[in-house]
Amino acid sequence: MAVPQKKSRKGNVALLAARWNVAFGVVVATFIDKYLESVPEDKRSEVQIPFDSVLQLSAGVALKLVELEDGDDA
């Protein structure tokens, strides 16, 4: 009888981080979309959204959520 192989912890953490990053990214994109809809059309070109900061925030939140979700193994 074959013994099941234990999955790599690094692989699990990377997969969890990717899932949370995508989920949080969708939330942020929806928020930005709704915000831009509320800005008058003639002012939209003046709106500046720091996407690099948004991406850093998204990745940071994803990693924190992975830590919380995976906390029992740490």
mmCIF file of the N, C-alpha and C atoms, coordinates in Angstrom:
data_MODEL
# 
_entry.id   MODEL 
# 
loop_
_atom_site.group_PDB 
_atom_site.id 
_atom_site.type_symbol 
_atom_site.label_atom_id 
_atom_site.label_alt_id 
_atom_site.label_comp_id 
_atom_site.label_asym_id 
_atom_site.label_entity_id 
_atom_site.label_seq_id 
_atom_site.pdbx_PDB_ins_code 
_atom_site.Cartn_x 
_atom_site.Cartn_y 
_atom_site.Cartn_z 
_atom_site.occupancy 
_atom_site.B_iso_or_equiv 
_atom_site.pdbx_formal_charge 
_atom_site.auth_seq_id 
_atom_site.auth_comp_id 
_atom_site.auth_asym_id 
_atom_site.auth_atom_id 
_atom_site.pdbx_PDB_model_num 
ATOM 1   N N  . MET A 1 1  ? 0.847   -1.169 0.000   1.00 0.00 ? 1  MET A N  1 
ATOM 2   C CA . MET A 1 1  ? 0.000   0.000  0.000   1.00 0.00 ? 1  MET A CA 1 
ATOM 3   C C  . MET A 1 1  ? 0.900   1.241  0.000   1.00 0.00 ? 1  MET A C  1 
ATOM 4   N N  . ALA A 1 2  ? 0.585   2.176  -0.864  1.00 0.00 ? 2  ALA A N  1 
ATOM 5   C CA . ALA A 1 2  ? 1.391   3.387  -0.998  1.00 0.00 ? 2  ALA A CA 1 
ATOM 6   C C  . ALA A 1 2  ? 1.088   4.361  0.143   1.00 0.00 ? 2  ALA A C  1 
ATOM 7   N N  . VAL A 1 3  ? 2.145   4.977  0.617   1.00 0.00 ? 3  VAL A N  1 
ATOM 8   C CA . VAL A 1 3  ? 2.004   5.973  1.676   1.00 0.00 ? 3  VAL A CA 1 
ATOM 9   C C  . VAL A 1 3  ? 1.798   7.340  1.013   1.00 0.00 ? 3  VAL A C  1 
ATOM 10  N N  . PRO A 1 4  ? 0.738   8.070  1.397   1.00 0.00 ? 4  PRO A N  1 
ATOM 11  C CA . PRO A 1 4  ? 0.515   9.387  0.788   1.00 0.00 ? 4  PRO A CA 1 
ATOM 12  C C  . PRO A 1 4  ? 1.660   10.338 1.117   1.00 0.00 ? 4  PRO A C  1 
ATOM 13  N N  . GLN A 1 5  ? 2.068   11.099 0.120   1.00 0.00 ? 5  GLN A N  1 
ATOM 14  C CA . GLN A 1 5  ? 3.147   12.063 0.302   1.00 0.00 ? 5  GLN A CA 1 
ATOM 15  C C  . GLN A 1 5  ? 2.599   13.331 0.953   1.00 0.00 ? 5  GLN A C  1 
ATOM 16  N N  . LYS A 1 6  ? 3.366   13.844 1.905   1.00 0.00 ? 6  LYS A N  1 
ATOM 17  C CA . LYS A 1 6  ? 2.970   15.093 2.553   1.00 0.00 ? 6  LYS A CA 1 
ATOM 18  C C  . LYS A 1 6  ? 3.255   16.248 1.589   1.00 0.00 ? 6  LYS A C  1 
ATOM 19  N N  . LYS A 1 7  ? 2.286   17.139 1.437   1.00 0.00 ? 7  LYS A N  1 
ATOM 20  C CA . LYS A 1 7  ? 2.466   18.279 0.542   1.00 0.00 ? 7  LYS A CA 1 
ATOM 21  C C  . LYS A 1 7  ? 3.483   19.249 1.131   1.00 0.00 ? 7  LYS A C  1 
ATOM 22  N N  . SER A 1 8  ? 4.184   19.893 0.239   1.00 0.00 ? 8  SER A N  1 
ATOM 23  C CA . SER A 1 8  ? 5.170   20.888 0.644   1.00 0.00 ? 8  SER A CA 1 
ATOM 24  C C  . SER A 1 8  ? 4.485   22.072 1.316   1.00 0.00 ? 8  SER A C  1 
ATOM 25  N N  . ARG A 1 9  ? 4.985   22.460 2.468   1.00 0.00 ? 9  ARG A N  1 
ATOM 26  C CA . ARG A 1 9  ? 4.421   23.612 3.186   1.00 0.00 ? 9  ARG A CA 1 
ATOM 27  C C  . ARG A 1 9  ? 4.593   24.884 2.368   1.00 0.00 ? 9  ARG A C  1 
ATOM 28  N N  . LYS A 1 10 ? 5.739   25.020 1.705   1.00 0.00 ? 10 LYS A N  1 
ATOM 29  C CA . LYS A 1 10 ? 5.976   26.212 0.890   1.00 0.00 ? 10 LYS A CA 1 
ATOM 30  C C  . LYS A 1 10 ? 4.961   26.298 -0.243  1.00 0.00 ? 10 LYS A C  1 
ATOM 31  N N  . GLY A 1 11 ? 4.644   25.181 -0.841  1.00 0.00 ? 11 GLY A N  1 
ATOM 32  C CA . GLY A 1 11 ? 3.655   25.163 -1.915  1.00 0.00 ? 11 GLY A CA 1 
ATOM 33  C C  . GLY A 1 11 ? 2.284   25.561 -1.415  1.00 0.00 ? 11 GLY A C  1 
ATOM 34  N N  . ASN A 1 12 ? 1.924   25.065 -0.236  1.00 0.00 ? 12 ASN A N  1 
ATOM 35  C CA . ASN A 1 12 ? 0.626   25.416 0.349   1.00 0.00 ? 12 ASN A CA 1 
ATOM 36  C C  . ASN A 1 12 ? 0.549   26.904 0.667   1.00 0.00 ? 12 ASN A C  1 
ATOM 37  N N  . VAL A 1 13 ? 1.602   27.447 1.241   1.00 0.00 ? 13 VAL A N  1 
ATOM 38  C CA . VAL A 1 13 ? 1.617   28.865 1.597   1.00 0.00 ? 13 VAL A CA 1 
ATOM 39  C C  . VAL A 1 13 ? 1.550   29.722 0.337   1.00 0.00 ? 13 VAL A C  1 
ATOM 40  N N  . ALA A 1 14 ? 2.287   29.336 -0.701  1.00 0.00 ? 14 ALA A N  1 
ATOM 41  C CA . ALA A 1 14 ? 2.260   30.099 -1.950  1.00 0.00 ? 14 ALA A CA 1 
ATOM 42  C C  . ALA A 1 14 ? 0.871   30.070 -2.575  1.00 0.00 ? 14 ALA A C  1 
ATOM 43  N N  . LEU A 1 15 ? 0.229   28.915 -2.539  1.00 0.00 ? 15 LEU A N  1 
ATOM 44  C CA . LEU A 1 15 ? -1.116  28.797 -3.106  1.00 0.00 ? 15 LEU A CA 1 
ATOM 45  C C  . LEU A 1 15 ? -2.119  29.624 -2.303  1.00 0.00 ? 15 LEU A C  1 
ATOM 46  N N  . LEU A 1 16 ? -2.037  29.556 -0.985  1.00 0.00 ? 16 LEU A N  1 
ATOM 47  C CA . LEU A 1 16 ? -2.928  30.360 -0.144  1.00 0.00 ? 16 LEU A CA 1 
ATOM 48  C C  . LEU A 1 16 ? -2.709  31.855 -0.381  1.00 0.00 ? 16 LEU A C  1 
ATOM 49  N N  . ALA A 1 17 ? -1.450  32.261 -0.473  1.00 0.00 ? 17 ALA A N  1 
ATOM 50  C CA . ALA A 1 17 ? -1.155  33.676 -0.712  1.00 0.00 ? 17 ALA A CA 1 
ATOM 51  C C  . ALA A 1 17 ? -1.708  34.122 -2.056  1.00 0.00 ? 17 ALA A C  1 
ATOM 52  N N  . ALA A 1 18 ? -1.573  33.278 -3.066  1.00 0.00 ? 18 ALA A N  1 
ATOM 53  C CA . ALA A 1 18 ? -2.101  33.626 -4.387  1.00 0.00 ? 18 ALA A CA 1 
ATOM 54  C C  . ALA A 1 18 ? -3.615  33.761 -4.347  1.00 0.00 ? 18 ALA A C  1 
ATOM 55  N N  . ARG A 1 19 ? -4.279  32.845 -3.660  1.00 0.00 ? 19 ARG A N  1 
ATOM 56  C CA . ARG A 1 19 ? -5.746  32.914 -3.570  1.00 0.00 ? 19 ARG A CA 1 
ATOM 57  C C  . ARG A 1 19 ? -6.198  34.179 -2.852  1.00 0.00 ? 19 ARG A C  1 
ATOM 58  N N  . TRP A 1 20 ? -5.568  34.482 -1.718  1.00 0.00 ? 20 TRP A N  1 
ATOM 59  C CA . TRP A 1 20 ? -5.947  35.679 -0.967  1.00 0.00 ? 20 TRP A CA 1 
ATOM 60  C C  . TRP A 1 20 ? -5.620  36.938 -1.753  1.00 0.00 ? 20 TRP A C  1 
ATOM 61  N N  . ASN A 1 21 ? -4.490  36.935 -2.467  1.00 0.00 ? 21 ASN A N  1 
ATOM 62  C CA . ASN A 1 21 ? -4.105  38.104 -3.248  1.00 0.00 ? 21 ASN A CA 1 
ATOM 63  C C  . ASN A 1 21 ? -5.135  38.376 -4.336  1.00 0.00 ? 21 ASN A C  1 
ATOM 64  N N  . VAL A 1 22 ? -5.593  37.332 -5.008  1.00 0.00 ? 22 VAL A N  1 
ATOM 65  C CA . VAL A 1 22 ? -6.616  37.490 -6.045  1.00 0.00 ? 22 VAL A CA 1 
ATOM 66  C C  . VAL A 1 22 ? -7.921  37.986 -5.426  1.00 0.00 ? 22 VAL A C  1 
ATOM 67  N N  . ALA A 1 23 ? -8.318  37.381 -4.321  1.00 0.00 ? 23 ALA A N  1 
ATOM 68  C CA . ALA A 1 23 ? -9.577  37.775 -3.677  1.00 0.00 ? 23 ALA A CA 1 
ATOM 69  C C  . ALA A 1 23 ? -9.527  39.237 -3.232  1.00 0.00 ? 23 ALA A C  1 
ATOM 70  N N  . PHE A 1 24 ? -8.446  39.628 -2.600  1.00 0.00 ? 24 PHE A N  1 
ATOM 71  C CA . PHE A 1 24 ? -8.322  41.007 -2.144  1.00 0.00 ? 24 PHE A CA 1 
ATOM 72  C C  . PHE A 1 24 ? -8.213  41.955 -3.334  1.00 0.00 ? 24 PHE A C  1 
ATOM 73  N N  . GLY A 1 25 ? -7.529  41.526 -4.385  1.00 0.00 ? 25 GLY A N  1 
ATOM 74  C CA . GLY A 1 25 ? -7.414  42.339 -5.597  1.00 0.00 ? 25 GLY A CA 1 
ATOM 75  C C  . GLY A 1 25 ? -8.766  42.633 -6.223  1.00 0.00 ? 25 GLY A C  1 
ATOM 76  N N  . VAL A 1 26 ? -9.652  41.646 -6.209  1.00 0.00 ? 26 VAL A N  1 
ATOM 77  C CA . VAL A 1 26 ? -11.004 41.841 -6.742  1.00 0.00 ? 26 VAL A CA 1 
ATOM 78  C C  . VAL A 1 26 ? -11.757 42.874 -5.906  1.00 0.00 ? 26 VAL A C  1 
ATOM 79  N N  . VAL A 1 27 ? -11.615 42.786 -4.598  1.00 0.00 ? 27 VAL A N  1 
ATOM 80  C CA . VAL A 1 27 ? -12.274 43.758 -3.717  1.00 0.00 ? 27 VAL A CA 1 
ATOM 81  C C  . VAL A 1 27 ? -11.748 45.167 -3.988  1.00 0.00 ? 27 VAL A C  1 
ATOM 82  N N  . VAL A 1 28 ? -10.441 45.300 -4.097  1.00 0.00 ? 28 VAL A N  1 
ATOM 83  C CA . VAL A 1 28 ? -9.840  46.616 -4.341  1.00 0.00 ? 28 VAL A CA 1 
ATOM 84  C C  . VAL A 1 28 ? -10.263 47.152 -5.708  1.00 0.00 ? 28 VAL A C  1 
ATOM 85  N N  . ALA A 1 29 ? -10.248 46.305 -6.728  1.00 0.00 ? 29 ALA A N  1 
ATOM 86  C CA . ALA A 1 29 ? -10.653 46.738 -8.070  1.00 0.00 ? 29 ALA A CA 1 
ATOM 87  C C  . ALA A 1 29 ? -12.107 47.197 -8.084  1.00 0.00 ? 29 ALA A C  1 
ATOM 88  N N  . THR A 1 30 ? -12.963 46.487 -7.369  1.00 0.00 ? 30 THR A N  1 
ATOM 89  C CA . THR A 1 30 ? -14.373 46.874 -7.284  1.00 0.00 ? 30 THR A CA 1 
ATOM 90  C C  . THR A 1 30 ? -14.515 48.222 -6.587  1.00 0.00 ? 30 THR A C  1 
ATOM 91  N N  . PHE A 1 31 ? -13.768 48.402 -5.506  1.00 0.00 ? 31 PHE A N  1 
ATOM 92  C CA . PHE A 1 31 ? -13.801 49.682 -4.790  1.00 0.00 ? 31 PHE A CA 1 
ATOM 93  C C  . PHE A 1 31 ? -13.347 50.827 -5.696  1.00 0.00 ? 31 PHE A C  1 
ATOM 94  N N  . ILE A 1 32 ? -12.251 50.630 -6.423  1.00 0.00 ? 32 ILE A N  1 
ATOM 95  C CA . ILE A 1 32 ? -11.740 51.674 -7.319  1.00 0.00 ? 32 ILE A CA 1 
ATOM 96  C C  . ILE A 1 32 ? -12.764 51.984 -8.407  1.00 0.00 ? 32 ILE A C  1 
ATOM 97  N N  . ASP A 1 33 ? -13.376 50.942 -8.967  1.00 0.00 ? 33 ASP A N  1 
ATOM 98  C CA . ASP A 1 33 ? -14.386 51.127 -10.008 1.00 0.00 ? 33 ASP A CA 1 
ATOM 99  C C  . ASP A 1 33 ? -15.566 51.948 -9.487  1.00 0.00 ? 33 ASP A C  1 
ATOM 100 N N  . LYS A 1 34 ? -16.054 51.590 -8.312  1.00 0.00 ? 34 LYS A N  1 
ATOM 101 C CA . LYS A 1 34 ? -17.187 52.322 -7.722  1.00 0.00 ? 34 LYS A CA 1 
ATOM 102 C C  . LYS A 1 34 ? -16.792 53.766 -7.394  1.00 0.00 ? 34 LYS A C  1 
ATOM 103 N N  . TYR A 1 35 ? -15.572 53.945 -6.929  1.00 0.00 ? 35 TYR A N  1 
ATOM 104 C CA . TYR A 1 35 ? -15.100 55.298 -6.630  1.00 0.00 ? 35 TYR A CA 1 
ATOM 105 C C  . TYR A 1 35 ? -15.053 56.144 -7.905  1.00 0.00 ? 35 TYR A C  1 
ATOM 106 N N  . LEU A 1 36 ? -14.502 55.583 -8.980  1.00 0.00 ? 36 LEU A N  1 
ATOM 107 C CA . LEU A 1 36 ? -14.407 56.336 -10.229 1.00 0.00 ? 36 LEU A CA 1 
ATOM 108 C C  . LEU A 1 36 ? -15.783 56.663 -10.800 1.00 0.00 ? 36 LEU A C  1 
ATOM 109 N N  . GLU A 1 37 ? -16.756 55.786 -10.573 1.00 0.00 ? 37 GLU A N  1 
ATOM 110 C CA . GLU A 1 37 ? -18.120 56.074 -11.025 1.00 0.00 ? 37 GLU A CA 1 
ATOM 111 C C  . GLU A 1 37 ? -18.698 57.285 -10.293 1.00 0.00 ? 37 GLU A C  1 
ATOM 112 N N  . SER A 1 38 ? -18.260 57.508 -9.063  1.00 0.00 ? 38 SER A N  1 
ATOM 113 C CA . SER A 1 38 ? -18.791 58.626 -8.276  1.00 0.00 ? 38 SER A CA 1 
ATOM 114 C C  . SER A 1 38 ? -18.122 59.960 -8.613  1.00 0.00 ? 38 SER A C  1 
ATOM 115 N N  . VAL A 1 39 ? -16.993 59.904 -9.316  1.00 0.00 ? 39 VAL A N  1 
ATOM 116 C CA . VAL A 1 39 ? -16.285 61.130 -9.687  1.00 0.00 ? 39 VAL A CA 1 
ATOM 117 C C  . VAL A 1 39 ? -16.921 61.685 -10.967 1.00 0.00 ? 39 VAL A C  1 
ATOM 118 N N  . PRO A 1 40 ? -17.196 62.987 -11.004 1.00 0.00 ? 40 PRO A N  1 
ATOM 119 C CA . PRO A 1 40 ? -17.744 63.565 -12.235 1.00 0.00 ? 40 PRO A CA 1 
ATOM 120 C C  . PRO A 1 40 ? -16.822 63.293 -13.429 1.00 0.00 ? 40 PRO A C  1 
ATOM 121 N N  . GLU A 1 41 ? -17.428 63.070 -14.594 1.00 0.00 ? 41 GLU A N  1 
ATOM 122 C CA . GLU A 1 41 ? -16.662 62.671 -15.772 1.00 0.00 ? 41 GLU A CA 1 
ATOM 123 C C  . GLU A 1 41 ? -15.559 63.662 -16.134 1.00 0.00 ? 41 GLU A C  1 
ATOM 124 N N  . ASP A 1 42 ? -15.819 64.945 -15.980 1.00 0.00 ? 42 ASP A N  1 
ATOM 125 C CA . ASP A 1 42 ? -14.809 65.939 -16.347 1.00 0.00 ? 42 ASP A CA 1 
ATOM 126 C C  . ASP A 1 42 ? -13.634 65.976 -15.360 1.00 0.00 ? 42 ASP A C  1 
ATOM 127 N N  . LYS A 1 43 ? -13.767 65.350 -14.202 1.00 0.00 ? 43 LYS A N  1 
ATOM 128 C CA . LYS A 1 43 ? -12.698 65.335 -13.192 1.00 0.00 ? 43 LYS A CA 1 
ATOM 129 C C  . LYS A 1 43 ? -11.940 64.006 -13.149 1.00 0.00 ? 43 LYS A C  1 
ATOM 130 N N  . ARG A 1 44 ? -12.410 62.999 -13.873 1.00 0.00 ? 44 ARG A N  1 
ATOM 131 C CA . ARG A 1 44 ? -11.786 61.668 -13.791 1.00 0.00 ? 44 ARG A CA 1 
ATOM 132 C C  . ARG A 1 44 ? -10.331 61.668 -14.230 1.00 0.00 ? 44 ARG A C  1 
ATOM 133 N N  . SER A 1 45 ? -9.984  62.499 -15.190 1.00 0.00 ? 45 SER A N  1 
ATOM 134 C CA . SER A 1 45 ? -8.595  62.522 -15.656 1.00 0.00 ? 45 SER A CA 1 
ATOM 135 C C  . SER A 1 45 ? -7.651  63.058 -14.579 1.00 0.00 ? 45 SER A C  1 
ATOM 136 N N  . GLU A 1 46 ? -8.191  63.766 -13.600 1.00 0.00 ? 46 GLU A N  1 
ATOM 137 C CA . GLU A 1 46 ? -7.369  64.320 -12.518 1.00 0.00 ? 46 GLU A CA 1 
ATOM 138 C C  . GLU A 1 46 ? -7.152  63.323 -11.374 1.00 0.00 ? 46 GLU A C  1 
ATOM 139 N N  . VAL A 1 47 ? -7.926  62.250 -11.356 1.00 0.00 ? 47 VAL A N  1 
ATOM 140 C CA . VAL A 1 47 ? -7.822  61.267 -10.275 1.00 0.00 ? 47 VAL A CA 1 
ATOM 141 C C  . VAL A 1 47 ? -6.535  60.466 -10.454 1.00 0.00 ? 47 VAL A C  1 
ATOM 142 N N  . GLN A 1 48 ? -5.755  60.398 -9.394  1.00 0.00 ? 48 GLN A N  1 
ATOM 143 C CA . GLN A 1 48 ? -4.519  59.622 -9.422  1.00 0.00 ? 48 GLN A CA 1 
ATOM 144 C C  . GLN A 1 48 ? -4.627  58.491 -8.409  1.00 0.00 ? 48 GLN A C  1 
ATOM 145 N N  . ILE A 1 49 ? -4.491  57.280 -8.906  1.00 0.00 ? 49 ILE A N  1 
ATOM 146 C CA . ILE A 1 49 ? -4.548  56.102 -8.038  1.00 0.00 ? 49 ILE A CA 1 
ATOM 147 C C  . ILE A 1 49 ? -3.155  55.473 -8.029  1.00 0.00 ? 49 ILE A C  1 
ATOM 148 N N  . PRO A 1 50 ? -2.517  55.397 -6.871  1.00 0.00 ? 50 PRO A N  1 
ATOM 149 C CA . PRO A 1 50 ? -1.159  54.833 -6.783  1.00 0.00 ? 50 PRO A CA 1 
ATOM 150 C C  . PRO A 1 50 ? -1.196  53.295 -6.845  1.00 0.00 ? 50 PRO A C  1 
ATOM 151 N N  . PHE A 1 51 ? -1.212  52.757 -8.067  1.00 0.00 ? 51 PHE A N  1 
ATOM 152 C CA . PHE A 1 51 ? -1.382  51.318 -8.226  1.00 0.00 ? 51 PHE A CA 1 
ATOM 153 C C  . PHE A 1 51 ? -0.246  50.511 -7.608  1.00 0.00 ? 51 PHE A C  1 
ATOM 154 N N  . ASP A 1 52 ? 0.974   51.060 -7.576  1.00 0.00 ? 52 ASP A N  1 
ATOM 155 C CA . ASP A 1 52 ? 2.062   50.322 -6.938  1.00 0.00 ? 52 ASP A CA 1 
ATOM 156 C C  . ASP A 1 52 ? 1.782   50.134 -5.446  1.00 0.00 ? 52 ASP A C  1 
ATOM 157 N N  . SER A 1 53 ? 1.225   51.158 -4.818  1.00 0.00 ? 53 SER A N  1 
ATOM 158 C CA . SER A 1 53 ? 0.868   51.038 -3.401  1.00 0.00 ? 53 SER A CA 1 
ATOM 159 C C  . SER A 1 53 ? -0.291  50.073 -3.199  1.00 0.00 ? 53 SER A C  1 
ATOM 160 N N  . VAL A 1 54 ? -1.231  50.090 -4.126  1.00 0.00 ? 54 VAL A N  1 
ATOM 161 C CA . VAL A 1 54 ? -2.364  49.162 -4.050  1.00 0.00 ? 54 VAL A CA 1 
ATOM 162 C C  . VAL A 1 54 ? -1.869  47.723 -4.152  1.00 0.00 ? 54 VAL A C  1 
ATOM 163 N N  . LEU A 1 55 ? -0.930  47.470 -5.058  1.00 0.00 ? 55 LEU A N  1 
ATOM 164 C CA . LEU A 1 55 ? -0.390  46.116 -5.208  1.00 0.00 ? 55 LEU A CA 1 
ATOM 165 C C  . LEU A 1 55 ? 0.382   45.687 -3.962  1.00 0.00 ? 55 LEU A C  1 
ATOM 166 N N  . GLN A 1 56 ? 1.156   46.594 -3.386  1.00 0.00 ? 56 GLN A N  1 
ATOM 167 C CA . GLN A 1 56 ? 1.890   46.274 -2.163  1.00 0.00 ? 56 GLN A CA 1 
ATOM 168 C C  . GLN A 1 56 ? 0.931   45.978 -1.018  1.00 0.00 ? 56 GLN A C  1 
ATOM 169 N N  . LEU A 1 57 ? -0.116  46.771 -0.914  1.00 0.00 ? 57 LEU A N  1 
ATOM 170 C CA . LEU A 1 57 ? -1.118  46.550 0.125   1.00 0.00 ? 57 LEU A CA 1 
ATOM 171 C C  . LEU A 1 57 ? -1.797  45.200 -0.069  1.00 0.00 ? 57 LEU A C  1 
ATOM 172 N N  . SER A 1 58 ? -2.145  44.889 -1.305  1.00 0.00 ? 58 SER A N  1 
ATOM 173 C CA . SER A 1 58 ? -2.806  43.625 -1.608  1.00 0.00 ? 58 SER A CA 1 
ATOM 174 C C  . SER A 1 58 ? -1.920  42.437 -1.233  1.00 0.00 ? 58 SER A C  1 
ATOM 175 N N  . ALA A 1 59 ? -0.650  42.506 -1.602  1.00 0.00 ? 59 ALA A N  1 
ATOM 176 C CA . ALA A 1 59 ? 0.273   41.416 -1.276  1.00 0.00 ? 59 ALA A CA 1 
ATOM 177 C C  . ALA A 1 59 ? 0.474   41.305 0.233   1.00 0.00 ? 59 ALA A C  1 
ATOM 178 N N  . GLY A 1 60 ? 0.588   42.436 0.908   1.00 0.00 ? 60 GLY A N  1 
ATOM 179 C CA . GLY A 1 60 ? 0.757   42.421 2.364   1.00 0.00 ? 60 GLY A CA 1 
ATOM 180 C C  . GLY A 1 60 ? -0.440  41.828 3.078   1.00 0.00 ? 60 GLY A C  1 
ATOM 181 N N  . VAL A 1 61 ? -1.629  42.202 2.631   1.00 0.00 ? 61 VAL A N  1 
ATOM 182 C CA . VAL A 1 61 ? -2.848  41.649 3.231   1.00 0.00 ? 61 VAL A CA 1 
ATOM 183 C C  . VAL A 1 61 ? -2.931  40.153 2.963   1.00 0.00 ? 61 VAL A C  1 
ATOM 184 N N  . ALA A 1 62 ? -2.595  39.740 1.750   1.00 0.00 ? 62 ALA A N  1 
ATOM 185 C CA . ALA A 1 62 ? -2.634  38.312 1.418   1.00 0.00 ? 62 ALA A CA 1 
ATOM 186 C C  . ALA A 1 62 ? -1.699  37.518 2.325   1.00 0.00 ? 62 ALA A C  1 
ATOM 187 N N  . LEU A 1 63 ? -0.491  38.014 2.527   1.00 0.00 ? 63 LEU A N  1 
ATOM 188 C CA . LEU A 1 63 ? 0.457   37.300 3.389   1.00 0.00 ? 63 LEU A CA 1 
ATOM 189 C C  . LEU A 1 63 ? -0.021  37.259 4.835   1.00 0.00 ? 63 LEU A C  1 
ATOM 190 N N  . LYS A 1 64 ? -0.611  38.349 5.305   1.00 0.00 ? 64 LYS A N  1 
ATOM 191 C CA . LYS A 1 64 ? -1.119  38.377 6.680   1.00 0.00 ? 64 LYS A CA 1 
ATOM 192 C C  . LYS A 1 64 ? -2.269  37.384 6.844   1.00 0.00 ? 64 LYS A C  1 
ATOM 193 N N  . LEU A 1 65 ? -3.158  37.317 5.857   1.00 0.00 ? 65 LEU A N  1 
ATOM 194 C CA . LEU A 1 65 ? -4.268  36.372 5.921   1.00 0.00 ? 65 LEU A CA 1 
ATOM 195 C C  . LEU A 1 65 ? -3.769  34.935 5.898   1.00 0.00 ? 65 LEU A C  1 
ATOM 196 N N  . VAL A 1 66 ? -2.709  34.678 5.136   1.00 0.00 ? 66 VAL A N  1 
ATOM 197 C CA . VAL A 1 66 ? -2.123  33.334 5.117   1.00 0.00 ? 66 VAL A CA 1 
ATOM 198 C C  . VAL A 1 66 ? -1.554  33.006 6.486   1.00 0.00 ? 66 VAL A C  1 
ATOM 199 N N  . GLU A 1 67 ? -0.878  33.970 7.109   1.00 0.00 ? 67 GLU A N  1 
ATOM 200 C CA . GLU A 1 67 ? -0.346  33.744 8.459   1.00 0.00 ? 67 GLU A CA 1 
ATOM 201 C C  . GLU A 1 67 ? -1.468  33.407 9.430   1.00 0.00 ? 67 GLU A C  1 
ATOM 202 N N  . LEU A 1 68 ? -2.564  34.142 9.346   1.00 0.00 ? 68 LEU A N  1 
ATOM 203 C CA . LEU A 1 68 ? -3.693  33.888 10.244  1.00 0.00 ? 68 LEU A CA 1 
ATOM 204 C C  . LEU A 1 68 ? -4.341  32.539 9.962   1.00 0.00 ? 68 LEU A C  1 
ATOM 205 N N  . GLU A 1 69 ? -4.503  32.227 8.680   1.00 0.00 ? 69 GLU A N  1 
ATOM 206 C CA . GLU A 1 69 ? -5.149  30.972 8.302   1.00 0.00 ? 69 GLU A CA 1 
ATOM 207 C C  . GLU A 1 69 ? -4.271  29.776 8.626   1.00 0.00 ? 69 GLU A C  1 
ATOM 208 N N  . ASP A 1 70 ? -2.959  29.961 8.488   1.00 0.00 ? 70 ASP A N  1 
ATOM 209 C CA . ASP A 1 70 ? -2.011  28.869 8.664   1.00 0.00 ? 70 ASP A CA 1 
ATOM 210 C C  . ASP A 1 70 ? -1.380  28.910 10.055  1.00 0.00 ? 70 ASP A C  1 
ATOM 211 N N  . GLY A 1 71 ? -1.934  29.702 10.963  1.00 0.00 ? 71 GLY A N  1 
ATOM 212 C CA . GLY A 1 71 ? -1.344  29.938 12.275  1.00 0.00 ? 71 GLY A CA 1 
ATOM 213 C C  . GLY A 1 71 ? -1.193  28.716 13.148  1.00 0.00 ? 71 GLY A C  1 
ATOM 214 N N  . ASP A 1 72 ? -2.046  27.712 12.978  1.00 0.00 ? 72 ASP A N  1 
ATOM 215 C CA . ASP A 1 72 ? -1.957  26.539 13.841  1.00 0.00 ? 72 ASP A CA 1 
ATOM 216 C C  . ASP A 1 72 ? -0.738  25.687 13.542  1.00 0.00 ? 72 ASP A C  1 
ATOM 217 N N  . ASP A 1 73 ? -0.148  25.840 12.338  1.00 0.00 ? 73 ASP A N  1 
ATOM 218 C CA . ASP A 1 73 ? 1.033   25.061 11.977  1.00 0.00 ? 73 ASP A CA 1 
ATOM 219 C C  . ASP A 1 73 ? 2.323   25.791 12.311  1.00 0.00 ? 73 ASP A C  1 
ATOM 220 N N  . ALA A 1 74 ? 2.240   27.076 12.602  1.00 0.00 ? 74 ALA A N  1 
ATOM 221 C CA . ALA A 1 74 ? 3.449   27.879 12.809  1.00 0.00 ? 74 ALA A CA 1 
ATOM 222 C C  . ALA A 1 74 ? 4.121   27.573 14.121  1.00 0.00 ? 74 ALA A C  1 
# 
